[in-house]
Amino acid sequence: VTAPQYLLLTECPRGDNIAADNPNRQMLRLCSVRCPHMNLITLESTLSALENNRFQINLPDDIISRARASLDRMLEIG
């Protein structure tokens, strides 16, 4: 899908990477504060969390359903 503008809602450095990878697209970034916690995440800690099933988050079914619908729409778009 192409659009005249894209709104990025992500951590600042990730938004910088996305914008740099797409120089011909106008990216609107709502980023003025860096999250100190995001800087602590590494590929190794993410892999460990997935392999060891750590940091499980439990959500109500209605939230899961709405989130899944949003993710499905994003995946359809590509």
Contacts in CASP RR format, 6 or more apart in sequence:
PFRMAT RR
TARGET T0000
AUTHOR 0000-0000-0000
METHOD contacts of the structure
MODEL  1
VTAPQYLLLTECPRGDNIAADNPNRQMLRLCSVRCPHMNLITLESTLSAL
ENNRFQINLPDDIISRARASLDRMLEIG
1 77 0 8 1.000
1 78 0 8 1.000
4 26 0 8 1.000
5 26 0 8 1.000
5 27 0 8 1.000
5 28 0 8 1.000
6 22 0 8 1.000
6 25 0 8 1.000
6 26 0 8 1.000
6 27 0 8 1.000
6 28 0 8 1.000
7 27 0 8 1.000
7 28 0 8 1.000
7 30 0 8 1.000
8 15 0 8 1.000
8 18 0 8 1.000
8 19 0 8 1.000
8 27 0 8 1.000
8 28 0 8 1.000
8 29 0 8 1.000
8 30 0 8 1.000
8 31 0 8 1.000
9 30 0 8 1.000
10 18 0 8 1.000
10 31 0 8 1.000
11 31 0 8 1.000
11 34 0 8 1.000
11 35 0 8 1.000
11 38 0 8 1.000
12 29 0 8 1.000
12 31 0 8 1.000
12 33 0 8 1.000
12 34 0 8 1.000
12 35 0 8 1.000
13 34 0 8 1.000
15 27 0 8 1.000
15 29 0 8 1.000
15 31 0 8 1.000
18 27 0 8 1.000
19 27 0 8 1.000
19 29 0 8 1.000
48 54 0 8 1.000
49 55 0 8 1.000
59 67 0 8 1.000
END
